[in-house]
Amino acid sequence: MEKVVLLLQGGAALGAYQAGAFHVIADYLNQHSQRRLTAIAGASIGAINGALIAQQADTPTQAAHSLSTLWRETFSQTTFPFFPFPGQERLNSVLTGMIFGHSALYHPALQNQWDFSAGTPFFAPYRSGPMRQTLEKVIGTYEQRPKGPRLRIRTVQSCPPRAVIFDSEKEAITSEMLVASASIPMAFPFHRIGGQTYWDGEFWPTGLTDLLDGLISNDDGHDYHIISVELYRPEHGLDRLLQHSPGSFRLTRIRRSLSHLDYLLCPVFDWSSERIEALIDAGITDTKAALKKHRLYWSAPRSPTVGKTIRRWLRKQFKAPARGALNVCAYVYHIHA
């Protein structure tokens, strides 16, 4: 059986790209009866998208439809025409989100814009109450079913700072955990769960590779296909992780093309219906192209006995001049004698 592991990066409103990407991934899952989505890992908006997918993973097509509906009908909003001139649509959308907020996600904090929940004051001009209500209504609590996908989401504990991973194999994933994973620092206050405060899980320097720990292993004899949907930065650690993991893996990286507007116009506030539709379309196009090509990683078990045997055989074949070839083989196969 081919086990598919989905890795979803954060990026606020850029998460609409993942809705388009999963539309194609759902078709890919349906193409073969022995291909199954077994794990989802993400942070911030990737955690929210992943939780909704996990809830309906038994029917990938329905999950893709629900995710697209969430973005098109709940997360998109009408913009106010501050500058009613052609070419100013994105600027109007950003200003709308900054000044008026988003009815389904956040609202401006008209008073008490400083957050003292973590012991140190942080400027937090918005409140995430609407996000909590929306996620409770749309997603609720994810409890892993016997054949359902494992869901892992990351947050960052504020004091002392450290990455915290919530795992559906150990506990139910609640909407409070999703809000904690999406609480962007300097925009929202820290989110409190059980006496501890957390913020956005994307704000951790290691990327998302730590979320794969324990999710991929060839001990069960199955093939693994890791699909990474990257919104604004490449996950460089993925190649390094798979190169040093025993077994065989397929890796598909779906990368959104960056533009200068991503830096000039903050994607946190751009929730216009036109922008979301464009991101969904881009996700569909890029995923179709990415699934046609993948990178294969294979490494032999790290066995000193096997290493000595291969080295001895190569020495007989190539004699002394083969030292360079031996070193290359030792690196490629990750065998340490």
C-alpha positions as CSV (number, residue, x, y, z in Angstrom):
1,M,0.0,0.0,0.0
2,E,1.2,3.5,-0.7
3,K,0.9,5.7,2.3
4,V,0.5,9.4,1.5
5,V,1.7,12.0,4.1
6,L,0.6,15.6,3.6
7,L,2.7,18.5,4.9
8,L,1.0,21.9,4.9
9,Q,2.9,25.1,5.5
10,G,1.4,28.2,7.2
11,G,0.8,31.5,5.4
12,A,-2.5,33.1,6.5
13,A,-4.6,34.0,3.5
14,L,-2.2,32.2,1.2
15,G,-3.7,29.0,2.6
16,A,-6.3,29.2,-0.2
17,Y,-3.5,27.8,-2.4
18,Q,-3.6,24.6,-0.4
19,A,-7.4,24.3,-1.1
20,G,-6.6,24.2,-4.8
21,A,-3.7,21.8,-4.3
22,F,-5.8,19.3,-2.4
23,H,-8.4,19.3,-5.1
24,V,-5.8,17.6,-7.3
25,I,-4.4,15.5,-4.5
26,A,-7.9,14.1,-3.9
27,D,-8.1,12.9,-7.5
28,Y,-4.6,11.4,-7.1
29,L,-5.8,9.5,-3.9
30,N,-8.8,8.2,-5.8
31,Q,-6.8,6.8,-8.7
32,H,-5.7,3.7,-6.8
33,S,-7.4,1.6,-4.1
34,Q,-4.1,0.9,-2.4
35,R,-3.2,4.6,-2.1
36,R,-4.4,6.2,1.2
37,L,-3.8,9.4,3.1
38,T,-2.4,8.2,6.4
39,A,-1.0,11.4,8.0
40,I,-1.3,15.2,7.9
41,A,1.0,17.6,9.5
42,G,0.8,21.4,9.5
43,A,1.1,24.7,11.3
44,S,-1.0,27.9,11.3
45,I,-3.4,28.0,8.4
46,G,-1.9,24.6,7.3
47,A,-3.1,23.1,10.6
48,I,-6.6,24.5,10.0
49,N,-6.7,23.1,6.4
50,G,-5.3,19.8,7.6
51,A,-7.8,19.4,10.3
52,L,-10.7,19.9,7.9
53,I,-9.2,17.4,5.5
54,A,-8.7,14.9,8.3
55,Q,-12.3,15.1,9.3
56,Q,-13.4,13.9,5.9
57,A,-10.4,11.9,4.7
58,D,-12.4,8.8,4.1
59,T,-13.9,10.6,1.1
60,P,-11.1,12.8,-0.4
61,T,-13.4,14.3,-3.0
62,Q,-15.8,15.5,-0.4
63,A,-12.9,16.8,1.8
64,A,-11.6,18.8,-1.2
65,H,-15.1,20.2,-1.8
66,S,-15.6,21.2,1.8
67,L,-12.1,22.9,1.9
68,S,-12.8,24.9,-1.2
69,T,-16.3,25.9,0.1
70,L,-14.7,27.1,3.4
71,W,-12.4,29.4,1.5
72,R,-14.8,30.6,-1.1
73,E,-17.8,31.2,1.2
74,T,-16.4,31.7,4.7
75,F,-12.9,33.0,4.5
76,S,-13.4,35.4,1.5
77,Q,-14.8,38.9,2.2
78,T,-16.0,41.9,0.3
79,T,-13.5,44.7,0.1
80,F,-14.2,48.4,0.8
81,P,-13.2,50.7,-2.2
82,F,-10.8,53.1,-0.4
83,F,-9.2,53.8,-3.8
84,P,-11.8,53.3,-6.5
85,F,-9.2,53.1,-9.3
86,P,-8.2,50.2,-11.6
87,G,-5.3,48.2,-10.2
88,Q,-5.9,49.1,-6.6
89,E,-7.9,46.0,-5.7
90,R,-5.3,44.3,-3.6
91,L,-4.5,47.5,-1.7
92,N,-8.2,47.9,-0.9
93,S,-8.4,44.4,0.3
94,V,-5.4,44.8,2.6
95,L,-6.8,48.0,4.0
96,T,-10.2,46.4,4.6
97,G,-8.6,43.6,6.6
98,M,-6.4,46.0,8.6
99,I,-9.1,48.5,9.5
100,F,-12.3,46.4,9.7
101,G,-10.9,42.9,10.4
102,H,-12.6,39.7,9.2
103,S,-16.0,38.7,10.4
104,A,-15.0,34.9,10.4
105,L,-11.5,35.2,11.7
106,Y,-10.6,38.3,13.8
107,H,-11.8,41.8,14.8
108,P,-9.8,44.9,15.8
109,A,-9.2,45.4,19.5
110,L,-10.6,48.9,20.1
111,Q,-9.4,48.8,23.7
112,N,-6.5,47.1,25.5
113,Q,-4.4,46.5,22.4
114,W,-1.5,45.3,24.6
115,D,-1.4,41.6,25.6
116,F,0.0,40.8,29.1
117,S,-1.0,37.1,29.1
118,A,2.6,35.8,28.7
119,G,4.1,38.0,31.4
120,T,5.6,40.5,29.0
121,P,3.6,43.1,27.1
122,F,3.1,42.4,23.4
123,F,1.3,44.7,21.0
124,A,-1.8,42.8,19.7
125,P,-4.2,45.0,17.8
126,Y,-6.6,42.1,16.9
127,R,-8.6,39.5,18.7
128,S,-9.2,35.9,17.5
129,G,-12.6,35.3,19.0
130,P,-14.4,35.0,15.6
131,M,-11.8,32.4,14.5
132,R,-12.5,30.2,17.5
133,Q,-16.3,30.3,16.8
134,T,-15.8,29.6,13.1
135,L,-13.5,26.6,13.7
136,E,-15.7,25.2,16.4
137,K,-18.6,25.3,13.9
138,V,-16.8,24.1,10.8
139,I,-14.3,21.6,12.3
140,G,-15.0,21.1,16.0
141,T,-12.8,18.3,17.5
142,Y,-10.9,15.8,15.5
143,E,-10.6,12.4,17.1
144,Q,-8.6,9.9,15.2
145,R,-10.6,7.0,13.8
146,P,-9.1,3.4,13.4
147,K,-8.4,4.0,9.7
148,G,-8.4,7.8,9.8
149,P,-5.3,9.9,9.2
150,R,-3.0,10.9,12.0
151,L,-3.0,14.7,12.5
152,R,-0.1,16.6,13.9
153,I,-0.1,20.4,14.4
154,R,2.5,22.6,15.9
155,T,2.3,25.6,18.1
156,V,5.1,27.6,19.9
157,Q,5.0,27.8,23.7
158,S,5.7,31.4,24.7
159,C,7.5,30.9,28.0
160,P,10.0,29.2,27.9
161,P,10.0,29.3,24.0
162,R,9.8,25.8,22.5
163,A,7.9,24.0,19.8
164,V,4.9,22.0,21.0
165,I,3.3,19.3,18.8
166,F,-0.3,18.2,19.3
167,D,-0.8,14.7,18.0
168,S,-4.2,13.1,17.3
169,E,-2.6,9.7,18.2
170,K,-2.2,10.9,21.8
171,E,-5.1,13.4,22.2
172,A,-8.1,14.9,20.4
173,I,-7.3,17.9,18.3
174,T,-9.6,20.7,19.4
175,S,-10.5,24.1,17.8
176,E,-8.6,25.7,20.7
177,M,-5.4,24.0,19.5
178,L,-6.0,25.2,16.0
179,V,-6.5,28.8,17.2
180,A,-3.2,28.5,19.2
181,S,-1.4,27.3,16.1
182,A,-2.7,30.3,14.1
183,S,-2.2,33.1,16.6
184,I,0.2,35.3,14.7
185,P,2.5,37.2,17.1
186,M,2.2,41.0,17.1
187,A,-1.2,40.6,15.6
188,F,-3.1,38.4,18.1
189,P,-2.6,37.8,21.8
190,F,-1.0,34.5,22.9
191,H,-3.6,31.8,23.1
192,R,-4.0,30.1,26.5
193,I,-4.6,26.4,26.8
194,G,-4.5,24.7,30.2
195,G,-2.6,27.5,31.9
196,Q,0.1,27.8,29.2
197,T,0.2,30.4,26.4
198,Y,1.0,29.6,22.8
199,W,1.4,31.4,19.5
200,D,1.7,30.7,15.8
201,G,3.3,27.3,15.0
202,E,4.9,28.6,11.8
203,F,7.1,30.9,13.8
204,W,9.8,28.3,14.5
205,P,13.1,28.2,12.7
206,T,13.3,24.5,11.9
207,G,10.6,24.5,9.2
208,L,8.0,21.7,9.4
209,T,10.4,18.7,9.2
210,D,10.1,18.0,12.9
211,L,6.4,17.2,12.4
212,L,7.4,14.2,10.2
213,D,9.2,12.5,13.2
214,G,7.4,9.2,13.8
215,L,5.2,9.6,10.7
216,I,7.4,7.9,8.1
217,S,9.0,4.5,8.6
218,N,9.5,1.6,6.2
219,D,9.4,-1.0,9.0
220,D,5.8,-1.8,8.0
221,G,6.8,-2.7,4.4
222,H,4.7,0.1,2.9
223,D,5.7,2.8,0.4
224,Y,5.6,6.4,1.6
225,H,4.8,9.4,-0.6
226,I,5.4,12.8,1.2
227,I,3.6,15.7,-0.5
228,S,4.7,19.1,0.8
229,V,2.6,22.2,-0.1
230,E,4.9,25.2,0.5
231,L,3.3,28.7,0.5
232,Y,6.1,31.2,1.0
233,R,9.4,29.5,1.8
234,P,11.0,26.2,0.7
235,E,11.3,23.4,3.3
236,H,15.0,22.8,2.8
237,G,15.2,20.3,5.6
238,L,13.0,17.8,3.8
239,D,15.7,16.6,1.4
240,R,18.3,16.3,4.2
241,L,15.8,14.4,6.4
242,L,14.9,11.9,3.7
243,Q,18.5,11.4,2.6
244,H,19.3,10.2,6.1
245,S,16.2,8.1,6.7
246,P,16.5,4.4,6.1
247,G,14.1,3.1,3.5
248,S,12.5,4.4,0.3
249,F,10.4,7.5,0.0
250,R,8.9,9.6,-2.8
251,L,8.8,13.3,-2.3
252,T,6.6,15.8,-4.2
253,R,7.1,19.5,-3.5
254,I,4.4,21.9,-4.5
255,R,5.8,25.4,-4.3
256,R,3.8,28.6,-4.8
257,S,5.6,31.2,-6.9
258,L,6.4,34.3,-4.9
259,S,5.9,37.8,-6.2
260,H,7.1,41.2,-4.9
261,L,3.5,41.9,-3.9
262,D,3.7,39.2,-1.2
263,Y,6.2,41.4,0.6
264,L,4.6,44.8,-0.1
265,L,1.0,43.7,0.6
266,C,0.8,41.5,3.6
267,P,-1.1,38.3,2.9
268,V,-2.4,38.3,6.5
269,F,-5.0,40.8,5.5
270,D,-5.7,40.1,1.8
271,W,-8.9,37.9,2.0
272,S,-10.7,39.2,-1.1
273,S,-12.7,36.7,-3.1
274,E,-10.7,37.6,-6.3
275,R,-7.4,36.9,-4.5
276,I,-8.6,33.6,-3.0
277,E,-9.9,32.4,-6.3
278,A,-6.6,33.2,-8.0
279,L,-4.7,31.2,-5.3
280,I,-7.0,28.2,-5.6
281,D,-6.5,28.2,-9.4
282,A,-2.7,28.5,-8.9
283,G,-2.8,25.6,-6.5
284,I,-4.6,23.4,-9.0
285,T,-2.2,24.2,-11.8
286,D,1.0,23.8,-9.8
287,T,-0.1,20.5,-8.2
288,K,-1.0,19.0,-11.5
289,A,2.5,19.7,-12.7
290,A,4.2,18.7,-9.5
291,L,2.6,15.3,-9.3
292,K,4.0,14.4,-12.7
293,K,7.5,14.5,-11.2
294,H,8.8,13.4,-7.9
295,R,12.1,12.7,-6.2
296,L,13.0,9.2,-5.0
297,Y,15.1,8.7,-1.9
298,W,16.5,5.3,-1.1
299,S,19.0,4.2,1.5
300,A,20.1,0.8,2.7
301,P,19.9,-0.2,6.4
302,R,22.8,1.1,8.4
303,S,24.5,-2.2,9.0
304,P,28.3,-2.4,9.8
305,T,28.2,-6.1,8.6
306,V,26.7,-5.1,5.2
307,G,29.1,-2.2,4.9
308,K,32.2,-4.4,5.5
309,T,31.0,-7.0,3.0
310,I,30.4,-4.4,0.2
311,R,33.7,-2.7,0.9
312,R,35.6,-6.1,0.8
313,W,33.9,-7.0,-2.5
314,L,34.7,-3.6,-4.1
315,R,38.3,-3.9,-3.1
316,K,38.6,-7.2,-4.9
317,Q,37.0,-5.7,-8.0
318,F,38.8,-2.4,-8.2
319,K,41.9,-2.9,-6.0
320,A,43.6,0.1,-4.4
321,P,42.5,2.9,-6.8
322,A,38.9,2.4,-5.8
323,R,39.1,4.3,-2.5
324,G,37.2,7.2,-4.0
325,A,34.5,4.9,-5.3
326,L,34.2,3.3,-1.9
327,N,33.7,6.6,-0.2
328,V,31.0,7.5,-2.7
329,C,29.2,4.2,-2.1
330,A,29.4,4.6,1.6
331,Y,27.8,8.0,1.3
332,V,25.1,7.0,-1.1
333,Y,24.0,3.9,0.8
334,H,24.6,5.5,4.2
335,I,26.6,2.5,5.4
336,H,29.0,3.0,8.3
337,A,31.4,0.2,8.8
